[in-house]
């Protein structure tokens, strides 16, 4: 139960970083593709924040060196592709159905929540394996 609570708190931190990055970008830029660019920026920041938090507080991962850390981050990112489709799909569906930023953000939060649950299992089995492979 402690692990689930910790994971939920860290996922919330990454979600806040993601949505905040989107909101900041949209406040600074309203031009062509603003929503898409904001979602990309939020995804990038959320990915980095989540990786740093997960490797330290969830999986107690210590890279052997910088190259090993980069390799692990690449695998972590690859595992996130499916979950990103879930997140983006949910956010853009809400965007088109409700045409408001608040509902788009709600769709993003729902998508991130579903994606983070799936991502934990992918990361546990493919990224931060205890057998070192």
N, C-alpha and C positions, 0 to 999 in steps of 0.2 A: 504494500500500500504506500509506503514511503517513496518508493521509486516512481510510482504513478503520479503522486502528488508533485514530486520534484520535476518530473517530465512535463506535467501540465503547467507548472509555474514557468519553466524555461520556454515552453512553447508559447505561452502568453507573452513573455518578453520579446521573443522573435516576431510574434504577430504584431505587437505594438510597434516595433521597429519597422516592419513592413508597411503597415498602414500609415504610420507617421511619414515615412519617406514618400509614399504616394501623395499624401496630402500636401507636404511641403513642395513637391515638384509641381503639383497642380496650382498651388498659390503663386508660384513663380513663372509658370508657363501655361498658357491657354491655347496655344497654336495647334496646328495640325498634329494629329496623333498624340495629343497630350495624355489622354487616358491610357493608351497603350504604353507610352514611355513611362508613365508613372507606375504602372503595374510591373514593368521590367525593372525599374529602379528599386521598387519595394521588394521584388523577388530577389534581386542581387543582395541587397542589404540583409534581408531576412535569412538568406542562405548562409552568409558569412557569420552572422550572429548565432544562428542555430548550430552551425558546425563547431564554433568555439565553445559554446555552452555544452553541447552533447558530448564532445570528445572529453571534456574535463569532468563534468558533473554526472553524466549518465553512464558513460562507458569507461571512465578512468583510463583513457587512452594517452599514451606517451609515445610520440614518434621517435624513431631512432635518430633521425636527423631531418634537415629541412626537405630533402628530396623525398623521404618517406612521408612526411606530412603533406607535401604537395600531391603525392600519389594517392594518399588516403582521401584528400579533399576532392580529387578528380573522381574517384569511385563514389564518394558521398554525393557529389553533384549528379553523377549518372543515375544513382538510385532515386534522386529527387525529380528526375524528368517525368515519371509517371505521376507523382504527387503534384507536380507543377501543373500538369494537364487538369487534374481534379480542381485545384485551386483556381486557375485561370478560368476554367469552364464555369465554375460556380459564380465567380465574380462577374464575368461578362454576361452570363445569363441574367443575373440580377440587374446588371446595368441596362440591358436591352428591355427587360420586362418592366422595370420600375422607373427608369430614367431619372434617378436621383443618386447623388454621390453617397448619401447615407445608406441607401439600400445596396448600392454596389459594394460598399465597404462591408456590409453585413454578409453579402454573398461571398466576399473574400474571406471573411472570418470563418464562415461555415466551411468553405473549401479548404482553408488552411487547417482547420480542426480535423477534418476527415483525412487530409493528406498527412498530417503529422502522426496520426495513429498508424497509418500504413507505413510511413517512413521509419518509425521506430523499429518495426519488424524487419523491414528491408535492411536497415543499418545493423541491427543485431546479427543478422544472418550473413550479410555480404560485405559490410564495411569494417565493423569493429569486432570481428570474430575473436573469441577467446583462445582458439587454437593457433592463432598467429598466421593463418594462411590467408 
